Structures are given as C-alpha cells and as structure tokens.
Amino acid sequence: MIIKVCVGSSCHLKGSYEVIETFKEVLKKYDVEDLVDLQASFCLGYCSQGVTVKAEGFDKPAVEKLGEDQLFLHNVNKENVEEVFAKEIYPNINR
C-alpha cells in the first residue's frame, strides 16, 4: 500500500510535514512499516480542503468494499493522523 501526503504549497502551510512525521510514528506503532510506503506528493488538487492524504494499492476485497482503488482523506493534521489511519486505512491493509 502507498500513502501519499500532499506537500504542495497550501498543504505545506497547513502542516503536511508534521503529518508525515506523525504518520511515521503511527506506522511504527501499528507495526506496518514494511507494508506501507509513505511518500510525499506534490499537489493532489484539494487545496481548499486542508492537508490531503491519498491511500492507494488496496487489495481486491478492500477495493470492492470501498468501491475505489484509492482513497482521498482531507483535513488531516498531526492531531488526527492516528484516528484517520486506524479508521480509514489500517482495516484495508493487506496483511
């Protein structure tokens, strides 16, 4: 699975680098560092919706459940990274 955190100008100003650092801690806490490729990404096109995170590379059951092969999460910040990860991403990681 790949998690991309937008680091475009707007997201950078809204704390995207803090989000990346917090994601590193969360991935380690959940022991999925080897299953998730955390990346910075230039503009994902949702500048007015806070820091945007894109998750992609779901397995077939997750794609069927989500109806998509990627997931965009908006308004992510260092305070809610773990909640967003635990609720939206972690259940869909192919282990």
Helices and strands as residue ranges (DSSP letters): E 2-6, H 9-13, H 16-29, E 37-41, G 47-49, E 53-56, H 60-66, E 70-73, H 81-84, I 85-89, G 90-92
